[in-house]
C-alpha cells in the first residue's frame, strides 16, 4: 500500500458469495469518492479491496476538514420579497433566517423569469472525522448485491453478517457503530490458520500485518499469485493449465490465502468428452483442468484451497470429483442410447413461447428463413440440405440428460453427439456455432452452413419477440435482442455476404402474428445497431447517416459504402464534391417539399447557359459508367469519376440561378439536377453529409 494512505475502513463479515464481491468493490470505491466530493473533502486516491471475509477501503491524502467554500443561493422574486411599501415580507425574512445570512449581503439580479433576490453564503467547514462515519453508514446501507439479509435481531440488511468494524483516520480510531458493533483498530487474521483479532496501530502496516496472519488482501495480487501457482503446478505434472478467466475471477474471491492442491481422477473417465469433464470440474467444483502437450485432457485437476495442501484435502476432492464424473458418465451413456435425430421429435412437446409454439415450431420457422437466405445467396442444393439438417438437429440436445444437467453445454453436446452419430462435419459444427457469439468478443461462425443457421435462429428470435410484444426498451433487453442484432450485422460484414434484410423479413412475415406490421420496427431496430457497429469501426456520424437512411438494408454493402466515403473523404476535392452534391440535393428537396406533386420534365434544348450545358454534358456522357460502377459496387472508380465533375458543378452554381424567375427555365434546371441525382438516390443521402 502507499505510504500516504491516511484512512482505512475494514468491514469484517461472514463469508460473502464470490459473485457478489466485484460489484461490492466497485461500490465501495465509487460511493466513497462520491460522498467525499459531495462533502467537499479533498483526497488524492481511493482504493477498495476484498476477500471473502473482509471489505476494505483505503483513502489517500484525505483532508482533515471540508474545504471552505461559498455558494450563490437564489431567493424569492423581488415582487415577493417586498410589499407595496418596500417593506420586507415573510418570504425574504424566511430566506435570510433559514440560510443564516445577513440582510446586507443580499442583492438582486434579473433572470429570464424576472428580478430575483440572491445571496452569497459561506459554507461551514466541518472536520472530516465528523463526516466520514456518516459516509460509511451510507455505504453499508447502499452497497449493491443481488440479495441482502437481516440476521437475528439486527436491523441492517447486508450481504452477510458483519462481525467487526475497523475505522482509522490519521491512525486514530473513528467512533462508529452499526447494530451494536463498535468500530476499533482491530482486524482479524485467517479464519482457520490465524483466527484471532489483531491490533492495527498505523495504516501503512495494515497489508503486511494481514499477510503475516494468512491474508493476501489485494485481490489483484491474489489473482496473479493464483494464476502463477496454477501454471507452475500444471507444469510440475508435465501438463499445461487450461486457463479460464471467469473461473479464475471466482476462485480469487473464494480464498484469502491460496494454495494449489494437485489431484487425480481415474483414467477411465477420459472416455467422456473433454468438454463435459471440464464443465463438471468448473461449474460444480471450481477446479482447473490440465491438458498435455498434444492438447488432450490429463487425468489430473488443480484445486485452489484456502488452506495448505494435505492428504485429507486431496483425497476429499478426488472423492467428490469421482462421484461427479460417475454422474456425468451415466448421463452421457443414457444420451447415447438413441441418436440425436431421434430426440428431435421430443421437441414437439417442449414449449418455446405460449404464443410462438414449441421448439419444434421454431425449427420449422428457422428452416423457412434459412431457405430464403440460401436462395438470396444462390447456395447450391447440397449446402442447403446440410443447412436444413443442421437446423433439424440444432435444438435436439435440449432434451438430453447432459444439457439438462449443464445448460452451458447446449450446442456443444449437440455437436459431439452428431459427430458420434456420423453426421456431416459442417452440419455438426453448425449445431454449436449457431449460438455464437455467446458473449462479447466471442468468435463468429465462418462456415456457410453455420452462418445461415445462426442468422436464421437470431432472426426468428427477434421477429418472434417483436410479434409478441417483447421489444427492448431503453437499456432493458431481457431477451438479448440487441446482442443478436449486432451478431447478424457482424456476421454479414465479416463474411462479406450480400443479403437484403428487408426482403427476408417480407418473405417470412406471414409466419408471425401481424408480421407485416413489425417489419419497419425491426428494420429500425437493426439499423440502430448497425449505426453503433459502424461507429465502432471509426466512421463519422454523417457518413453513417448518409448510408443508413436511404431505406436499403444490405448491411455489408452499406458498410462498404461508409468505408469508401470515409476513405475518399481524406481527399479534399472529394469532400468538397460531396458538399456540391448536397447543395443540389437541398435545392431540389426544398422545392419538392413545397411542390410534392410537381412533374419534372427535362429538355436539353431549353438549356441556355454554357455552364449548365457543361453540367449536362459531363453527367450525360458518363451515365453508363456511373450506372455500371453503382451496379458493381465499384466505389473507388465511381468516386474518382465524381471528383472530376467538381469544377463543373461549381461553375454551374457560380454562373446559374437555379430558382430563376422564369418558371419554365427554373423547372428545367430543377429537372436537370434531379436527372443527375436520381442514379444516386439508392446509394446515399447527400443531405446527411455535414458541411
C-alpha positions as CSV (number, residue, x, y, z in Angstrom):
1,X,0.0,0.0,0.0
2,X,1.1,3.6,-0.5
3,X,2.6,5.4,2.5
4,X,0.3,8.4,2.1
5,X,-2.9,6.4,3.0
6,X,-4.4,8.2,6.0
7,X,-7.8,6.4,6.1
8,X,-8.7,2.8,6.5
9,X,-12.0,1.1,6.8
10,X,-12.4,-2.7,7.1
11,X,-15.8,-4.3,7.4
12,X,-15.3,-7.9,8.7
13,X,-18.0,-10.3,7.7
14,X,-19.1,-13.9,7.4
15,X,-18.2,-15.4,4.0
16,X,-19.6,-13.4,1.1
17,X,-20.5,-15.2,-2.1
18,X,-17.7,-14.8,-4.7
19,X,-20.1,-13.5,-7.4
20,X,-21.2,-10.6,-5.2
21,X,-17.7,-9.2,-4.5
22,X,-16.7,-7.5,-7.7
23,X,-19.8,-5.3,-7.6
24,X,-19.2,-4.6,-3.9
25,X,-15.6,-3.5,-4.6
26,X,-16.9,-1.1,-7.3
27,X,-19.5,0.3,-5.0
28,X,-17.0,0.8,-2.1
29,X,-14.7,2.8,-4.3
30,X,-17.3,4.8,-6.2
31,X,-19.6,5.6,-3.2
32,X,-16.6,6.8,-1.0
33,X,-15.3,9.0,-3.8
34,X,-18.8,10.4,-4.5
35,X,-19.5,11.2,-0.8
36,X,-16.2,12.8,-0.2
37,X,-16.7,15.1,-3.2
38,X,-20.2,15.9,-2.1
39,X,-18.9,16.8,1.3
40,X,-16.1,19.0,0.0
41,X,-13.4,16.7,1.4
42,X,-10.3,16.7,-0.7
43,X,-8.4,13.4,-1.4
44,X,-5.9,12.1,-4.0
45,X,-7.0,8.5,-4.4
46,X,-9.4,5.9,-3.1
47,X,-8.8,2.1,-3.4
48,X,-11.0,-0.8,-2.4
49,X,-10.1,-4.5,-2.0
50,X,-11.9,-7.5,-0.7
51,X,-11.6,-11.1,0.3
52,X,-14.5,-13.5,1.1
53,X,-14.5,-12.2,4.7
54,X,-13.5,-8.6,4.6
55,X,-14.2,-5.4,2.6
56,X,-11.5,-2.7,2.7
57,X,-11.3,0.9,1.7
58,X,-8.1,3.0,1.7
59,X,-8.2,6.7,1.4
60,X,-5.1,8.7,0.4
61,X,-4.3,12.3,1.4
62,X,-7.9,12.8,2.8
63,X,-8.1,16.4,4.1
64,X,-8.6,17.0,7.8
65,X,-11.6,19.1,7.2
66,X,-14.0,20.3,4.5
67,X,-12.8,22.9,2.1
68,X,-14.0,26.4,2.8
69,X,-16.4,27.5,0.0
70,X,-19.0,30.0,-0.9
71,X,-22.1,29.3,-2.9
72,X,-24.6,31.6,-4.6
73,X,-28.2,30.9,-3.5
74,X,-31.4,32.1,-5.1
75,X,-34.2,33.5,-3.0
76,X,-37.7,34.8,-3.7
77,X,-38.6,37.2,-6.5
78,X,-38.2,40.9,-5.8
79,X,-42.0,41.2,-6.0
80,X,-42.5,38.5,-3.4
81,X,-39.6,39.9,-1.2
82,X,-41.1,43.4,-0.6
83,X,-44.6,44.7,-0.3
84,X,-46.0,47.8,-1.8
85,X,-44.4,50.0,0.8
86,X,-41.0,48.5,0.2
87,X,-41.0,46.5,3.5
88,X,-39.5,43.1,3.9
89,X,-42.1,40.2,3.5
90,X,-42.1,36.9,5.3
91,X,-40.7,35.3,2.1
92,X,-37.5,37.4,2.3
93,X,-37.2,37.1,6.1
94,X,-37.5,33.3,5.9
95,X,-34.9,33.2,3.2
96,X,-32.5,35.3,5.3
97,X,-33.0,33.4,8.6
98,X,-33.2,30.0,7.0
99,X,-29.9,30.3,5.3
100,X,-28.3,32.3,8.2
101,X,-27.2,35.2,6.1
102,X,-27.0,38.9,6.8
103,X,-29.5,41.2,5.1
104,X,-26.8,43.5,3.8
105,X,-25.3,40.5,1.9
106,X,-28.3,40.0,-0.4
107,X,-28.5,41.5,-3.9
108,X,-30.9,41.4,-6.8
109,X,-30.4,40.1,-10.4
110,X,-32.5,39.9,-13.5
111,X,-33.3,36.4,-14.7
112,X,-35.4,35.0,-17.6
113,X,-38.3,34.9,-15.1
114,X,-37.9,38.4,-13.7
115,X,-35.9,40.0,-10.9
116,X,-34.9,37.8,-8.0
117,X,-33.1,38.0,-4.7
118,X,-29.6,36.3,-4.5
119,X,-27.0,36.0,-1.7
120,X,-23.5,34.6,-1.2
121,X,-23.4,32.0,1.6
122,X,-20.2,30.9,3.2
123,X,-20.4,27.2,3.9
124,X,-19.4,25.9,7.3
125,X,-16.2,23.8,7.3
126,X,-16.5,20.7,9.5
127,X,-13.8,18.2,10.4
128,X,-13.6,15.2,8.2
129,X,-13.7,12.8,11.2
130,X,-17.2,14.1,11.9
131,X,-18.4,13.4,8.4
132,X,-16.7,10.1,7.4
133,X,-18.7,7.9,9.8
134,X,-21.9,9.0,8.0
135,X,-20.3,8.1,4.7
136,X,-19.5,4.6,6.0
137,X,-23.1,4.2,7.2
138,X,-24.4,5.3,3.8
139,X,-22.1,2.7,2.1
140,X,-23.2,-0.1,4.4
141,X,-26.8,0.6,3.6
142,X,-26.4,1.1,-0.1
143,X,-23.9,-1.5,-1.3
144,X,-25.4,-3.2,-4.3
145,X,-25.7,-7.0,-4.3
146,X,-28.3,-9.5,-5.7
147,X,-29.5,-10.2,-2.2
148,X,-29.3,-8.6,1.3
149,X,-30.4,-10.2,4.5
150,X,-31.0,-9.4,8.2
151,X,-29.7,-11.7,10.9
152,X,-31.0,-12.3,14.4
153,X,-32.2,-9.0,15.9
154,X,-30.1,-6.8,13.6
155,X,-31.8,-4.1,11.6
156,X,-29.1,-3.5,9.0
157,X,-29.5,-5.5,5.7
158,X,-26.2,-6.7,4.4
159,X,-24.9,-9.5,2.1
160,X,-23.6,-11.4,5.2
161,X,-23.5,-10.7,8.9
162,X,-21.0,-8.0,9.9
163,X,-18.7,-9.3,12.6
164,X,-16.4,-6.4,13.3
165,X,-15.5,-2.8,12.1
166,X,-12.1,-1.3,11.8
167,X,-12.2,2.5,11.2
168,X,-9.0,4.6,11.4
169,X,-8.3,8.1,10.2
170,X,-4.8,9.6,10.7
171,X,-4.0,6.5,12.7
172,X,-6.8,7.2,15.2
173,X,-10.0,5.2,15.7
174,X,-13.1,7.0,14.4
175,X,-16.1,6.2,16.7
176,X,-18.8,4.5,14.7
177,X,-21.4,1.8,15.5
178,X,-23.8,-0.3,13.5
179,X,-26.2,-2.8,15.1
180,X,-24.3,-2.8,18.3
181,X,-20.9,-3.4,16.6
182,X,-18.5,-0.6,17.5
183,X,-15.5,0.4,15.5
184,X,-12.0,-0.2,16.7
185,X,-8.4,-0.6,15.4
186,X,-8.6,-4.4,15.3
187,X,-8.7,-6.7,12.3
188,X,-8.9,-10.5,12.1
189,X,-6.4,-13.0,10.6
190,X,-7.2,-16.1,8.5
191,X,-10.3,-17.7,10.0
192,X,-8.6,-21.1,10.4
193,X,-4.9,-20.5,10.4
194,X,-4.8,-17.3,12.4
195,X,-8.2,-16.9,13.8
196,X,-7.6,-14.0,16.2
197,X,-8.1,-10.3,16.5
198,X,-5.0,-8.2,15.5
199,X,-4.3,-4.6,16.6
200,X,-3.5,-2.1,13.8
201,X,-1.6,0.9,15.1
202,X,-0.9,2.5,11.8
203,X,-2.4,2.2,8.4
204,X,0.9,1.7,6.4
205,X,1.5,-1.6,8.2
206,X,-2.0,-3.0,7.6
207,X,-1.4,-5.1,4.5
208,X,1.9,-6.6,5.8
209,X,0.3,-7.4,9.2
210,X,-2.5,-9.2,7.4
211,X,0.0,-11.1,5.2
212,X,1.7,-12.3,8.4
213,X,-1.6,-13.6,9.5
214,X,-2.5,-15.5,6.4
215,X,-4.3,-12.9,4.3
216,X,-3.4,-11.7,0.8
217,X,-5.6,-8.6,0.9
218,X,-5.0,-7.1,-2.6
219,X,-7.4,-9.2,-4.8
220,X,-5.4,-8.2,-7.9
221,X,-2.2,-9.6,-6.4
222,X,-4.1,-12.6,-5.1
223,X,-5.4,-13.3,-8.6
224,X,-2.0,-13.0,-10.2
225,X,-0.5,-15.3,-7.4
226,X,-3.2,-17.9,-8.0
227,X,-2.6,-17.9,-11.8
228,X,1.2,-18.3,-11.5
229,X,0.8,-21.1,-8.9
230,X,-1.7,-22.9,-11.1
231,X,0.7,-22.7,-14.1
232,X,3.6,-23.9,-12.0
233,X,1.6,-26.8,-10.6
234,X,0.4,-27.9,-14.1
235,X,4.0,-27.7,-15.4
236,X,5.2,-29.8,-12.5
237,X,2.9,-32.7,-13.6
238,X,4.0,-32.4,-17.2
239,X,1.0,-30.6,-18.4
240,X,-0.5,-27.2,-19.3
241,X,-3.2,-25.3,-17.4
242,X,-6.5,-24.9,-19.2
243,X,-6.9,-21.3,-18.4
244,X,-10.4,-19.9,-17.6
245,X,-10.6,-16.2,-16.8
246,X,-14.1,-16.5,-15.4
247,X,-13.2,-19.4,-13.1
248,X,-10.0,-17.5,-12.0
249,X,-12.1,-14.5,-11.0
250,X,-14.4,-16.7,-9.0
251,X,-11.7,-18.6,-7.0
252,X,-9.9,-15.3,-6.3
253,X,-12.9,-14.4,-4.1
254,X,-13.2,-17.8,-2.6
255,X,-9.9,-17.7,-0.8
256,X,-7.8,-15.4,1.4
257,X,-4.6,-17.3,1.4
258,X,-4.5,-19.5,-1.7
259,X,-2.7,-22.9,-2.0
260,X,-2.8,-25.2,-5.0
261,X,-3.7,-28.9,-4.4
262,X,-2.8,-31.3,-7.2
263,X,-5.3,-34.1,-7.5
264,X,-6.0,-37.1,-9.9
265,X,-9.0,-39.0,-11.3
266,X,-9.4,-42.4,-12.9
267,X,-8.3,-42.5,-16.5
268,X,-11.4,-44.4,-17.5
269,X,-13.4,-41.1,-17.2
270,X,-11.4,-39.8,-20.2
271,X,-13.8,-41.8,-22.4
272,X,-16.3,-39.0,-21.6
273,X,-15.9,-35.9,-23.9
274,X,-13.4,-33.4,-22.5
275,X,-15.9,-30.5,-22.5
276,X,-18.1,-32.5,-20.2
277,X,-15.3,-33.2,-17.7
278,X,-14.0,-29.6,-17.8
279,X,-17.5,-28.2,-17.3
280,X,-18.2,-30.6,-14.4
281,X,-15.0,-29.5,-12.8
282,X,-15.6,-25.8,-13.3
283,X,-19.3,-25.4,-12.6
284,X,-19.8,-27.8,-9.7
285,X,-16.4,-27.8,-8.0
286,X,-14.4,-24.7,-9.2
287,X,-11.5,-27.0,-10.3
288,X,-9.0,-26.3,-13.0
289,X,-8.3,-28.9,-15.7
290,X,-4.9,-29.8,-17.2
291,X,-4.1,-30.8,-20.7
292,X,-1.0,-32.5,-22.1
293,X,1.3,-31.1,-24.8
294,X,-1.0,-32.5,-27.5
295,X,-4.0,-30.7,-26.1
296,X,-5.6,-33.8,-24.6
297,X,-7.1,-33.7,-21.2
298,X,-5.0,-35.3,-18.5
299,X,-6.4,-37.4,-15.5
300,X,-5.4,-34.5,-13.2
301,X,-7.0,-31.4,-11.8
302,X,-6.0,-28.5,-9.6
303,X,-7.8,-27.2,-6.6
304,X,-7.4,-23.7,-5.3
305,X,-7.6,-24.2,-1.5
306,X,-7.8,-21.7,1.3
307,X,-5.5,-23.9,3.4
308,X,-2.2,-25.7,2.9
309,X,-2.3,-29.0,1.0
310,X,-2.9,-32.1,3.0
311,X,-3.6,-35.7,2.0
312,X,-7.1,-35.3,3.5
313,X,-7.9,-32.3,1.2
314,X,-6.5,-34.2,-1.8
315,X,-8.5,-37.3,-1.2
316,X,-11.6,-35.4,-0.3
317,X,-11.6,-33.5,-3.6
318,X,-10.8,-36.7,-5.6
319,X,-13.7,-38.5,-4.0
320,X,-16.1,-35.7,-4.8
321,X,-15.0,-35.4,-8.5
322,X,-15.2,-39.2,-8.8
323,X,-18.9,-39.1,-7.8
324,X,-19.5,-36.2,-10.2
325,X,-17.8,-37.9,-13.1
326,X,-19.8,-41.1,-12.4
327,X,-23.0,-39.0,-12.8
328,X,-21.6,-37.5,-16.0
329,X,-20.8,-40.9,-17.3
330,X,-24.3,-42.1,-16.6
331,X,-25.9,-39.1,-18.3
332,X,-23.6,-39.5,-21.4
333,X,-24.3,-43.2,-21.7
334,X,-28.1,-42.6,-21.3
335,X,-28.0,-39.9,-24.1
336,X,-26.1,-42.3,-26.4
337,X,-28.8,-44.9,-26.3
338,X,-30.6,-43.0,-29.1
339,X,-29.4,-40.9,-31.9
340,X,-29.6,-37.1,-31.9
341,X,-32.1,-37.1,-34.8
342,X,-34.4,-39.4,-32.7
343,X,-34.5,-36.8,-30.0
344,X,-35.8,-34.0,-32.3
345,X,-39.3,-35.5,-32.2
346,X,-39.5,-34.8,-28.5
347,X,-39.1,-31.0,-29.2
348,X,-42.8,-31.1,-30.2
349,X,-43.6,-31.3,-26.5
350,X,-41.2,-28.5,-25.4
351,X,-42.7,-25.1,-25.2
352,X,-40.7,-22.2,-26.7
353,X,-43.3,-19.5,-26.0
354,X,-47.0,-19.7,-25.4
355,X,-47.7,-17.5,-28.5
356,X,-44.9,-18.9,-30.7
357,X,-45.4,-22.6,-30.1
358,X,-42.9,-25.3,-29.4
359,X,-39.2,-25.6,-30.0
360,X,-40.1,-27.8,-33.0
361,X,-42.3,-25.0,-34.3
362,X,-39.3,-22.7,-34.0
363,X,-37.2,-25.2,-36.0
364,X,-39.8,-25.1,-38.8
365,X,-39.6,-21.3,-38.9
366,X,-35.8,-21.3,-38.9
367,X,-35.8,-23.7,-41.8
368,X,-38.0,-21.4,-43.8
369,X,-35.8,-18.4,-43.0
370,X,-32.7,-20.3,-43.9
371,X,-34.2,-21.3,-47.3
372,X,-34.9,-17.7,-48.2
373,X,-31.4,-16.6,-47.2
374,X,-29.8,-19.5,-49.1
375,X,-31.8,-18.5,-52.3
376,X,-30.6,-14.9,-51.9
377,X,-27.0,-16.1,-51.8
378,X,-27.5,-18.6,-54.6
379,X,-26.3,-21.5,-52.5
380,X,-26.2,-25.0,-54.1
381,X,-28.6,-27.7,-53.2
382,X,-26.0,-29.8,-51.3
383,X,-25.3,-26.9,-49.0
384,X,-29.0,-26.2,-48.5
385,X,-29.6,-29.8,-47.4
386,X,-26.7,-29.5,-44.9
387,X,-28.3,-26.3,-43.5
388,X,-31.8,-27.9,-43.2
389,X,-30.3,-31.0,-41.5
390,X,-28.3,-28.8,-39.1
391,X,-31.5,-26.8,-38.2
392,X,-33.4,-30.0,-37.6
393,X,-30.7,-31.2,-35.2
394,X,-29.9,-27.7,-33.7
395,X,-32.1,-27.9,-30.6
396,X,-32.2,-31.7,-30.2
397,X,-29.6,-31.7,-27.4
398,X,-32.0,-29.6,-25.2
399,X,-33.8,-32.8,-24.3
400,X,-30.6,-34.7,-23.4
401,X,-29.6,-35.5,-19.8
402,X,-26.3,-33.8,-20.2
403,X,-27.7,-30.4,-21.3
404,X,-30.4,-30.7,-18.6
405,X,-27.5,-31.0,-16.1
406,X,-25.3,-28.4,-17.7
407,X,-27.3,-25.8,-19.7
408,X,-24.0,-24.1,-20.7
409,X,-23.3,-27.2,-22.9
410,X,-26.2,-26.7,-25.3
411,X,-24.9,-26.7,-28.8
412,X,-21.6,-28.2,-27.7
413,X,-23.2,-31.5,-26.8
414,X,-25.3,-31.5,-29.9
415,X,-22.2,-31.2,-32.0
416,X,-20.5,-34.1,-30.1
417,X,-23.5,-36.4,-30.4
418,X,-24.0,-35.5,-34.1
419,X,-20.4,-36.4,-34.9
420,X,-20.7,-39.7,-32.9
421,X,-23.8,-40.4,-34.9
422,X,-21.8,-40.0,-38.2
423,X,-23.4,-36.7,-39.2
424,X,-21.6,-34.4,-41.7
425,X,-19.0,-32.3,-40.0
426,X,-20.4,-29.0,-41.4
427,X,-23.8,-30.0,-40.1
428,X,-22.4,-30.9,-36.6
429,X,-20.3,-27.7,-36.4
430,X,-23.4,-25.6,-37.1
431,X,-25.3,-27.1,-34.1
432,X,-22.7,-25.5,-31.8
433,X,-21.8,-22.4,-34.0
434,X,-25.4,-21.2,-34.4
435,X,-25.3,-20.0,-30.8
436,X,-22.3,-17.8,-31.5
437,X,-21.4,-15.2,-30.4
438,X,-22.4,-16.3,-26.9
439,X,-20.8,-13.3,-25.3
440,X,-18.9,-10.1,-26.1
441,X,-15.8,-10.7,-28.2
442,X,-16.8,-14.3,-28.8
443,X,-15.8,-15.6,-32.3
444,X,-18.4,-15.5,-35.1
445,X,-19.4,-18.5,-37.3
446,X,-17.4,-18.6,-40.5
447,X,-18.6,-21.8,-42.3
448,X,-21.5,-21.0,-44.6
449,X,-23.7,-23.7,-43.0
450,X,-23.1,-22.3,-39.5
451,X,-23.6,-18.8,-40.8
452,X,-27.1,-19.4,-42.3
453,X,-28.3,-21.4,-39.3
454,X,-27.0,-18.7,-36.9
455,X,-28.7,-15.9,-38.8
456,X,-31.9,-17.9,-39.1
457,X,-32.1,-18.5,-35.4
458,X,-31.4,-14.9,-34.5
459,X,-33.9,-13.5,-37.0
460,X,-36.6,-15.9,-35.6
461,X,-35.8,-14.7,-32.0
462,X,-36.0,-11.1,-33.0
463,X,-39.2,-11.4,-35.2
464,X,-40.8,-13.7,-32.7
465,X,-40.1,-11.3,-29.7
466,X,-41.4,-8.3,-31.6
467,X,-44.6,-10.2,-32.6
468,X,-45.5,-11.0,-29.0
469,X,-44.6,-7.5,-27.7
470,X,-41.2,-8.3,-26.1
471,X,-39.5,-5.3,-27.6
472,X,-36.4,-3.8,-25.9
473,X,-37.0,-0.5,-24.2
474,X,-34.1,1.8,-23.4
475,X,-31.4,-0.2,-21.6
476,X,-33.8,-3.1,-20.8
477,X,-33.2,-6.0,-23.1
478,X,-34.1,-9.2,-21.2
479,X,-34.0,-11.4,-24.3
480,X,-30.6,-10.1,-25.6
481,X,-32.1,-9.0,-28.9
482,X,-29.6,-6.2,-29.3
483,X,-26.7,-8.6,-29.0
484,X,-28.4,-10.9,-31.6
485,X,-29.0,-8.0,-34.0
486,X,-25.3,-7.0,-33.6
487,X,-24.4,-10.6,-34.3
488,X,-26.4,-10.7,-37.6
489,X,-24.7,-7.5,-38.8
490,X,-21.2,-8.5,-37.8
491,X,-21.7,-12.0,-39.4
492,X,-22.8,-10.4,-42.7
493,X,-19.9,-7.9,-42.7
494,X,-17.2,-10.3,-41.6
495,X,-18.2,-12.9,-44.1
496,X,-18.9,-10.4,-46.9
497,X,-22.4,-11.5,-47.5
498,X,-24.9,-9.5,-49.6
499,X,-28.4,-10.1,-48.2
500,X,-31.3,-7.6,-48.1
501,X,-32.8,-7.9,-44.6
502,X,-36.0,-6.1,-45.7
503,X,-36.5,-8.8,-48.4
504,X,-36.0,-11.6,-45.9
505,X,-38.4,-10.1,-43.4
506,X,-41.1,-9.6,-46.0
507,X,-40.7,-13.2,-47.1
508,X,-41.0,-14.6,-43.6
509,X,-43.5,-12.1,-42.0
510,X,-46.5,-14.4,-42.6
511,X,-45.1,-16.8,-40.0
512,X,-45.6,-14.3,-37.2
513,X,-48.7,-12.6,-35.7
514,X,-49.3,-9.3,-37.5
515,X,-45.9,-9.9,-39.2
516,X,-46.1,-7.1,-41.8
517,X,-46.8,-4.5,-39.1
518,X,-43.5,-5.3,-37.4
519,X,-41.1,-5.2,-40.3
520,X,-40.4,-1.4,-40.2
521,X,-39.9,-1.6,-36.4
522,X,-37.4,-4.5,-36.8
523,X,-35.6,-2.7,-39.6
524,X,-35.3,0.4,-37.5
525,X,-34.1,-1.7,-34.5
526,X,-31.4,-3.5,-36.5
527,X,-30.3,-0.3,-38.3
528,X,-29.8,1.4,-34.9
529,X,-27.4,-1.5,-34.0
530,X,-25.7,-1.1,-37.4
531,X,-25.1,2.6,-36.7
532,X,-23.3,1.6,-33.5
533,X,-21.2,-1.0,-35.2
534,X,-20.2,1.4,-38.0
535,X,-19.2,4.0,-35.4
536,X,-17.1,1.4,-33.6
537,X,-15.2,0.9,-36.9
538,X,-14.3,4.6,-36.9
539,X,-16.7,6.0,-39.4
540,X,-18.2,9.5,-38.9
541,X,-21.8,10.0,-37.9
542,X,-22.7,11.8,-41.1
543,X,-21.0,9.2,-43.3
544,X,-23.1,6.6,-41.5
545,X,-26.3,8.5,-41.7
546,X,-25.8,9.1,-45.4
547,X,-25.6,5.4,-46.0
548,X,-28.2,4.1,-43.5
549,X,-31.0,6.5,-44.2
550,X,-31.9,5.5,-47.8
551,X,-34.1,2.5,-47.0
552,X,-31.6,0.0,-48.2
553,X,-30.8,-3.0,-46.0
554,X,-27.9,-4.9,-47.4
555,X,-25.7,-4.1,-44.4
556,X,-22.4,-5.4,-45.8
557,X,-22.9,-3.2,-48.8
558,X,-23.8,-0.2,-46.6
559,X,-20.7,-0.9,-44.6
560,X,-18.6,-0.8,-47.7
561,X,-20.1,2.5,-48.8
562,X,-19.4,4.1,-45.4
563,X,-15.9,2.8,-45.6
564,X,-15.4,4.2,-49.1
565,X,-16.8,7.6,-48.1
566,X,-14.6,7.7,-45.0
567,X,-11.5,6.8,-47.0
568,X,-12.2,9.1,-50.0
569,X,-13.1,12.0,-47.7
570,X,-9.4,12.3,-47.0
571,X,-9.2,13.8,-50.5
572,X,-10.2,17.4,-50.1
573,X,-11.7,17.6,-53.6
574,X,-14.0,14.6,-52.8
575,X,-15.2,16.2,-49.6
576,X,-16.0,19.4,-51.5
577,X,-17.7,17.4,-54.2
578,X,-20.0,15.8,-51.6
579,X,-21.0,19.2,-50.4
580,X,-21.7,20.2,-54.0
581,X,-24.0,17.2,-54.4
582,X,-25.6,18.1,-51.1
583,X,-26.3,21.6,-52.4
584,X,-28.0,20.2,-55.5
585,X,-29.9,17.8,-53.2
586,X,-31.0,20.5,-50.8
587,X,-32.3,22.9,-53.6
588,X,-34.4,20.0,-55.0
589,X,-35.7,18.8,-51.7
590,X,-36.8,22.3,-50.6
591,X,-38.7,22.7,-53.8
592,X,-40.3,19.2,-53.6
593,X,-41.5,19.8,-50.0
594,X,-43.5,22.8,-51.2
595,X,-44.5,21.1,-54.5
596,X,-44.9,17.4,-53.8
597,X,-46.9,16.7,-56.9
598,X,-44.6,18.5,-59.3
599,X,-43.9,16.7,-62.6
600,X,-40.2,17.1,-63.7
601,X,-39.6,17.1,-67.4
602,X,-36.1,17.9,-68.6
603,X,-35.4,19.3,-72.1
604,X,-31.9,19.7,-73.2
605,X,-32.9,22.3,-75.8
606,X,-34.0,24.6,-73.0
607,X,-30.5,24.9,-71.5
608,X,-29.3,28.5,-72.0
609,X,-26.0,29.0,-70.2
610,X,-22.7,27.3,-71.1
611,X,-22.1,26.1,-67.5
612,X,-25.5,24.3,-67.4
613,X,-24.8,22.7,-70.8
614,X,-21.3,21.7,-69.4
615,X,-23.0,20.1,-66.4
616,X,-25.5,18.2,-68.5
617,X,-22.8,17.0,-70.9
618,X,-20.5,15.8,-68.1
619,X,-23.0,13.6,-66.4
620,X,-24.8,12.5,-69.6
621,X,-21.6,11.3,-71.2
622,X,-20.7,9.3,-68.1
623,X,-24.2,8.0,-67.1
624,X,-23.4,4.5,-68.5
625,X,-20.2,4.3,-66.5
626,X,-21.9,5.7,-63.3
627,X,-24.7,3.0,-63.6
628,X,-22.1,0.3,-64.2
629,X,-19.9,1.4,-61.2
630,X,-23.0,1.5,-58.9
631,X,-24.2,-1.9,-60.2
632,X,-20.8,-3.4,-59.5
633,X,-20.4,-1.5,-56.1
634,X,-17.2,-0.1,-57.5
635,X,-17.0,2.9,-55.3
636,X,-13.3,3.6,-56.0
637,X,-13.9,4.3,-59.7
638,X,-17.3,5.9,-59.0
639,X,-16.0,8.5,-56.6
640,X,-12.9,9.1,-58.7
641,X,-15.2,9.9,-61.6
642,X,-17.4,12.3,-59.5
643,X,-14.3,14.2,-58.3
644,X,-13.7,15.1,-61.9
645,X,-17.0,16.8,-62.0
646,X,-16.5,19.1,-59.0
647,X,-15.2,22.1,-61.1
648,X,-18.1,21.8,-63.5
649,X,-20.6,21.7,-60.6
650,X,-19.0,24.7,-59.0
651,X,-19.1,26.6,-62.3
652,X,-22.8,25.8,-62.6
653,X,-23.6,27.3,-59.2
654,X,-21.4,30.3,-59.8
655,X,-23.0,31.2,-63.1
656,X,-26.5,29.9,-63.0
657,X,-29.5,30.8,-60.8
658,X,-31.5,27.6,-60.5
659,X,-34.6,29.2,-59.0
660,X,-34.9,31.6,-61.9
661,X,-38.0,33.9,-62.1
662,X,-38.9,32.4,-65.4
663,X,-40.9,29.3,-64.4
664,X,-40.1,27.2,-67.5
665,X,-36.4,27.9,-67.0
666,X,-36.5,27.1,-63.3
667,X,-38.3,23.8,-63.8
668,X,-35.9,22.7,-66.5
669,X,-32.9,23.4,-64.2
670,X,-34.5,21.6,-61.3
671,X,-35.2,18.7,-63.7
672,X,-31.5,18.7,-64.7
673,X,-30.5,18.4,-61.0
674,X,-32.9,15.6,-60.5
675,X,-31.6,13.7,-63.5
676,X,-28.1,14.0,-62.1
677,X,-29.1,12.9,-58.6
678,X,-31.5,10.1,-59.4
679,X,-28.9,7.4,-60.1
680,X,-27.5,8.1,-56.6
681,X,-30.8,8.1,-54.6
682,X,-30.3,4.4,-53.6
683,X,-26.6,4.9,-52.9
684,X,-26.5,7.5,-50.2
685,X,-28.4,10.5,-48.9
686,X,-26.3,13.6,-49.7
687,X,-28.4,15.8,-47.3
688,X,-26.9,13.9,-44.3
689,X,-23.4,15.0,-45.2
690,X,-22.2,17.7,-42.8
691,X,-20.5,20.9,-44.1
